[in-house]
Amino acid sequence: MIVSIKAALDGFPDIAVGNVVGSNIGNVGLVLGIVLLINAINVETNFYKTDWPMKMLASVLLFFFLIIDGKLSRIEGFIFVLLLVAFLVVLIRQNKKVEIELDEDTETEMSYFKIFGFLAVGGFALWLGSELLVDGAVSLAEGLGVSKRVIAITVVSIGTSVPELASSVIAAIKKESDISIGNIIGSNIFNILSVLGFTAILKPIENVDQKIMTFDIYWLLAFSFILLPLVFLPKRNNLSFKEGILLVLAYSVFIYFTIQ
């Protein structure tokens, strides 16, 4: 979110949108693909009842908003955010309360001084990281003589997807399949509804690279849609090693055509 807002405020809409589009494609093709190479995932019914439909809805809305006039207005940003709030309300109401038992020996109190200290340091690090990432992306694009969209779709999006990759791989190693796929799908939903939503509210995103609207957005829709048939075929509610290879190969093809 900070990277996209920083890019939009600095007048680099291609990085703001390319970061989200590339990250969503990378989350499915690269992150989920690598996770499946480690462990198969048994998919819960929530995937196709709430998670996948919302992911698909967010992707389709982004497609139409960009295709209509090539920009994201404040009104469209508010629509994204309101849809996110509605989705969270539905999730909370649908899921039962889960009680977590903590070991008294490991439960520790943290002072308010330490809490706010961590928040301040973390916030500063996020801001500094976004400054360096955006400035570095712009300089890299200019140095290589390629468009900022290419750098955003590849370097920036992969950089901002590293947390999803790390946490999903750890969850896969621990065989926590719900956390793995939930982290990936949830991140994609938040990328569009929250990141682009708040970015557009703060600074309407205009003059988006035509390649994003004529090439990248279609790959985003394809990667969003393909998850449903993969979950049902050939084995219902299961994603395995074969699907992992397919996703990684598809992502490699996307990157190849992006940098051409």
Disulfide bonds with the S-S distance in Angstrom:
none
